[in-house]
Amino acid sequence: MSTMTQHLTVPAGGRSAASIAPAKRRKLGPAGISALVVLIVLAAAWLLPFFWAIVTSLKSETDAASATLWPAHGFTFDAYAKVLAEGNVPIWAWNSLFTSALITAITVLTSALAAYAFSRMRFRGQKWAYIVAIAAIAVPPQVLIVPLFYEMLAMNFVDTYWGLILPQAVQPIIVLILKQFFDQIPIELEEAARVDGASRLRVFTSIVMPLSRPILAAASIFVFVWAWNNFLWPFIIINDPQLMTLPVGLQTVKSAYGIQYAQNMAMAILAALPLIIVFLFFQRQIIKGIATTGFGGQ
């Protein structure tokens, strides 16, 4: 009975019921009110272009060409219907989803292995290899376009999924971020596992990776968003309309229509919609991953 009473009055974690009672709301002072007003203004300024794009995409082309924000002839989905009817949007969306997911999986896996090697293992040339990895962050991707294209051409990967995926699956910045996180994980955990006979690979898969879920989730989402939005490399390496990604394919529709403001905005909304859905579903993991970076998952 006493144990049950203790369980009811002292929740897990050792905090009393009084300690987890809702905190009283503090009144905002002049500084707090000023900060709140600034945040509201900044949020409105950030959301206004997106709101304008949505409204424009729901206008007729006649209303979209006018300077007024609100449509004179009401809202319509004609722009979305024309874009979806004339283009290969479902195929392009699938290509973007498939290639972005594969790029994310390869990038995070290889980056985690490289980061773990830099963080825990000692081998000849490790210092110089790490310096090269850090220096690669400073190299603009545009500089590597020509050599990468000739390399893909020599391997017969032009106009293929592999030519689209492999060059994008190398992200030195992800290696650096993961290494900084792995450095914060207590080495005693791994040493205890090694004493019990666990191999290096077993330690990596059973201890390091589970402890790194928040940062791995955040890194996965960042890589996925970057791969989804990337336009330059898919535009160069892919010519077949059936293999185009969504950003590249929508540009071909734009060229066919000329300047059609409502349809251009509808294409922009369609391209951004999957990313918004991803963020809404995984926003907790994103925030948690950023918040725990550098603290060893604590």
C-alpha positions in Angstrom: 0.0 0.0 0.0 2.8 2.3 0.9 4.6 1.5 -2.3 1.4 2.3 -4.3 1.0 5.6 -2.5 4.6 6.5 -3.2 4.1 5.6 -6.8 1.1 7.8 -7.1 2.7 10.8 -5.3 6.2 10.5 -6.7 6.2 10.0 -10.5 9.0 8.5 -12.4 12.1 10.6 -12.5 11.9 11.5 -8.9 9.8 14.6 -9.3 6.9 15.2 -6.9 3.4 16.0 -8.1 3.9 19.6 -7.0 7.0 19.9 -9.1 5.1 18.9 -12.3 2.1 21.1 -11.6 1.4 23.6 -14.4 3.6 26.7 -13.9 1.8 30.0 -13.4 1.9 32.2 -16.4 4.1 35.1 -15.9 2.9 38.5 -17.1 4.9 40.0 -20.0 6.9 43.1 -19.2 7.6 45.9 -21.6 10.6 44.0 -23.0 8.6 40.8 -23.4 5.8 42.7 -25.2 8.3 44.4 -27.5 10.0 41.1 -28.3 6.5 39.5 -29.0 5.6 42.3 -31.4 8.9 41.9 -33.2 8.4 38.2 -33.5 4.8 38.6 -34.8 6.0 41.1 -37.4 8.9 38.9 -38.6 6.5 35.9 -38.7 4.0 37.8 -40.8 6.8 39.0 -43.1 8.0 35.5 -43.6 4.5 34.0 -44.2 3.3 36.8 -46.5 5.1 35.6 -49.7 3.8 32.0 -49.1 0.3 33.3 -48.6 0.6 35.4 -51.7 1.7 32.4 -53.7 -1.2 30.3 -52.5 -3.8 33.0 -53.3 -2.2 33.6 -56.7 -2.3 29.9 -57.5 -6.1 29.9 -56.8 -6.8 32.8 -59.2 -7.7 32.8 -62.8 -5.0 33.9 -65.2 -6.9 37.2 -65.7 -7.0 37.9 -61.9 -3.4 36.7 -61.5 -2.2 39.3 -64.0 -3.8 42.1 -62.0 -2.1 43.9 -59.1 -4.9 43.2 -56.6 -4.3 40.5 -53.9 -7.9 39.2 -53.8 -9.4 37.7 -57.0 -12.2 39.6 -58.6 -13.8 36.5 -60.1 -13.4 34.1 -57.1 -11.1 31.3 -56.4 -10.5 28.4 -58.9 -8.3 25.3 -59.1 -7.9 25.7 -62.9 -4.2 26.3 -62.6 -3.6 23.1 -60.6 -5.8 21.1 -63.0 -3.9 22.4 -66.1 -0.5 21.6 -64.5 -1.5 18.1 -63.4 -3.2 17.4 -66.8 -0.4 18.7 -69.1 2.7 17.5 -67.3 4.0 14.2 -65.9 3.7 15.5 -62.3 3.0 12.1 -60.7 6.0 10.5 -62.4 8.2 13.4 -61.5 7.0 13.4 -57.9 7.8 9.7 -57.7 11.2 10.2 -59.2 11.9 13.0 -56.6 10.6 10.9 -53.8 12.5 7.7 -54.8 15.9 9.5 -55.5 15.7 11.7 -52.5 14.9 8.8 -50.2 17.8 6.8 -51.7 20.2 9.7 -51.5 19.2 10.2 -47.9 19.7 6.6 -46.9 23.1 6.3 -48.6 24.3 9.7 -47.3 23.4 9.1 -43.7 24.7 5.5 -43.6 28.1 6.3 -45.2 28.4 9.5 -43.3 27.7 7.7 -40.0 30.4 5.1 -40.7 32.9 7.7 -41.7 32.1 9.9 -38.7 32.4 6.9 -36.3 35.8 6.0 -37.9 37.0 9.6 -37.4 35.7 9.7 -33.9 36.7 6.4 -32.4 39.2 4.6 -34.6 42.9 5.4 -35.0 44.6 4.6 -38.4 47.4 5.9 -40.5 46.5 9.1 -42.4 43.4 9.7 -40.2 44.4 13.3 -39.5 44.9 14.2 -43.2 41.8 12.3 -44.2 39.7 14.4 -41.7 41.3 17.6 -43.0 40.4 16.7 -46.5 36.8 16.0 -45.4 36.5 19.3 -43.7 38.1 21.2 -46.7 35.6 19.5 -49.0 32.9 21.5 -47.2 34.4 24.7 -48.6 34.3 23.6 -52.2 31.2 24.9 -54.1 29.3 22.1 -55.7 29.2 24.1 -59.0 32.9 23.7 -59.3 32.6 19.9 -59.5 29.8 19.8 -62.1 32.1 19.3 -65.2 34.4 16.6 -63.7 31.4 14.8 -62.2 29.6 14.9 -65.5 32.6 13.4 -67.4 32.9 10.8 -64.7 29.3 9.8 -65.1 29.7 9.8 -68.9 32.7 7.4 -68.6 30.6 5.1 -66.4 27.5 5.2 -68.7 25.5 6.7 -65.9 24.2 9.8 -67.8 20.4 9.8 -68.0 20.1 7.1 -65.3 19.0 7.0 -61.7 22.5 6.1 -60.6 24.0 9.1 -62.3 21.3 11.2 -60.5 21.8 9.6 -57.1 25.5 8.8 -56.6 27.1 12.3 -57.0 24.5 13.7 -54.5 25.1 11.0 -51.9 28.4 12.6 -50.7 27.9 15.3 -48.0 31.0 16.1 -45.9 29.0 18.5 -43.7 26.9 15.5 -42.5 30.2 13.6 -41.6 31.4 16.6 -39.5 28.0 17.0 -37.7 27.8 13.3 -36.8 31.4 13.2 -35.7 30.8 16.0 -33.3 27.9 14.1 -31.9 29.7 10.8 -31.6 32.5 12.6 -29.7 30.1 13.4 -26.9 29.0 9.8 -26.4 30.8 8.3 -23.3 33.5 6.0 -24.4 32.9 3.8 -21.3 29.7 2.5 -22.9 31.6 1.1 -25.8 34.5 -0.2 -23.7 32.0 -2.2 -21.5 30.5 -3.7 -24.7 34.0 -4.6 -26.0 34.8 -6.3 -22.7 31.7 -8.4 -23.1 33.0 -9.5 -26.5 31.1 -7.2 -28.9 32.8 -6.4 -32.2 33.4 -2.9 -33.4 30.5 -3.3 -35.9 28.2 -4.6 -33.1 29.1 -1.6 -30.9 28.3 0.7 -33.8 24.9 -0.8 -34.6 23.7 -1.6 -31.1 25.0 1.3 -29.0 26.1 4.2 -31.1 23.3 4.3 -33.7 20.5 3.9 -31.2 21.9 6.7 -29.0 22.2 8.9 -32.1 18.6 8.6 -33.3 17.8 12.3 -32.8 20.7 13.6 -34.8 20.3 10.9 -37.4 16.7 11.9 -37.9 17.6 15.6 -38.2 20.4 14.8 -40.7 18.1 12.6 -42.7 15.5 15.3 -43.0 18.1 17.9 -43.9 19.5 15.7 -46.7 16.1 14.8 -47.9 15.0 18.4 -48.2 18.3 19.4 -49.9 18.0 16.4 -52.4 14.4 17.2 -53.1 15.1 20.9 -53.9 18.3 20.3 -55.8 17.8 21.5 -59.4 21.2 22.0 -61.1 22.6 18.4 -61.1 19.3 16.7 -62.1 18.9 19.3 -64.8 22.3 18.5 -66.2 22.4 14.7 -65.9 18.8 13.9 -66.9 17.3 14.4 -70.4 14.6 11.7 -70.4 11.3 13.3 -69.3 10.4 10.0 -67.6 13.4 10.3 -65.3 13.1 14.0 -64.5 12.6 15.1 -60.9 9.8 17.4 -59.9 11.7 20.7 -59.9 13.2 19.9 -63.4 10.0 18.6 -64.8 8.0 21.6 -63.7 10.4 23.9 -65.5 9.5 22.2 -68.8 5.8 22.8 -68.1 6.7 26.4 -67.4 8.5 26.8 -70.7 5.5 25.3 -72.6 3.0 27.7 -71.0 5.2 30.9 -71.1 4.4 33.4 -68.4 1.3 32.1 -66.7 1.4 33.5 -63.2 -1.3 31.3 -61.6 0.2 28.1 -63.1 3.7 29.1 -62.1 2.5 29.6 -58.5 0.6 26.3 -58.6 3.8 24.5 -59.7 5.7 26.2 -56.9 3.1 25.1 -54.3 3.1 21.5 -55.7 6.9 21.4 -55.5 6.9 22.7 -51.9 3.9 20.7 -50.6 5.8 17.4 -49.9 8.5 19.2 -47.9 5.8 20.9 -45.8 4.2 17.5 -45.2 7.6 16.0 -44.2 8.2 18.9 -41.8 4.8 18.6 -40.2 5.2 14.9 -39.6 8.9 15.1 -38.3 9.1 18.5 -36.8 9.6 17.0 -33.3 12.5 14.9 -34.5 14.0 18.0 -36.3 13.9 20.1 -33.2 15.1 17.4 -30.9 18.0 16.6 -33.2 19.1 20.2 -33.3 18.6 20.6 -29.5 20.7 17.5 -28.7 23.5 18.1 -31.1 26.7 18.4 -29.1 25.3 16.9 -25.9 25.7 13.2 -26.7 22.0 12.6 -26.9 21.4 13.7 -23.4 
